[in-house]
Amino acid sequence: MENGRANMKPVTGISQVTCTAPVNIAVIKYWGKRDEQLVLPINPSLSVTLSQDQLCARTTVAASADFKRDRIWLNGEEQPVDAPRLQKCLGEIRRLARKRKHENRERAGDLLGSCIHVCSENNFPTAAGLASSAAGYACLVHSLAKLFHIDGDVSHIARQGSGSACRSMYGGFVEWTMGRLEDGSDSVARQVAPAEHWPELRVLVAVVNAGKKAVGSTEGMQTTVKTSALVKYRAEHVVPSRQEDMRQAILDRDFQTFGEITMKDSNQFHATCLDTYPPIFYLNETSKHIIHLVHMYNRHHGKIKAAYTFDAGPNAVLYLLQDDVPEVLALLRHFFPPGSTNNSDREFVQGLPDVNRKDLPADLQNTVGLEPSPGSIQYIIHTRAGQGPQVLTDPQQALLDENGWPKKQN
Ligand code: PMV
């Protein structure tokens, strides 16, 4: 049988761990590597870890001397295990475990001769373009670290899977330091403040109906670093002080500064994409309309009440405070109502309850002055800041069965 289950005997001495890990959305963007192999950034970055109640990756890893080779299944499909980034993470974890063995920590060493099975899935559609690789690699590395009994920070390993994944290793508000060392060991993630530090902060993820797939982040940042003078200026002269100001804004729960820097940094990241030759366009017309709407909304109130940010795609992520959620949702429902074809089977606003639902005040509607565009936003996920990776102890929640094979496969 192709999947190797033929004549399957129960596997002996299997070790298994299941974890979940969160998505993070940067407010100071990472764009550009100074070392492709080690995934070292040209500037520091800072993000908010989103609650796993709405968005998370789940991964089960198993090790057994009976496994014939390393294997991985993602969202129900077996994937080649020789993908370089995956190999990097597996290799680094095994190297650390070996080091531990030499330090006489036998538990980690026991598994070193075993092959590994990995099974991972997201609780949200990968096609929605919602930082799935960050959650996925953070989950893989956290699970492997638990399997091999490796304690301490392993964000430098997650970083080598996908740069932004290192920030998903912690909850709340997280920065990724640039580091100076050649081996990259000081380019790590650390928590600026836990999620509970700013309980009123809310996040609306507007999943925008996208056309064809945009340029991937690896290729995109390579071309930007090669061709854009602006990205060099940004890394040297803009981000260092912005990172400090953003950290302080978070510590002070200062939404005005937090929102302003978030929007400016998203805009500058997309400006570096336009400055790339040939240019890269991640924002589409809907994204631009959302930007306009947020600025008009803030102008209407004479202060920053909502802030947008966009990654390598057209989806908008809005940061705002709890009290303003009903008004901003009323705006989004009015100007981007569900289309007739794409929302029949799901709620337009998902996630945290849409309490105190309100109608859009006429003066605010006039200030925004857009034509409603039905179907441009597929759906909205209402969420908040949340915790870092978690271990699940209930075997029911494992994605591999007791013999280390996927419970479900496409
Ligand atoms: O980690 P990557 O290679 O997927 O790059 C992420 C880049 C952005 O999402 C655009 C910015 C960021 O800091 O998350």
Residues whose N, C-alpha, C, O or C-beta is under 5 A from the ligand:
A	BS01	PMV	A26 I28 K29 Y30 S45 S162 G163 S164 A165 S217 T218 D311 A312
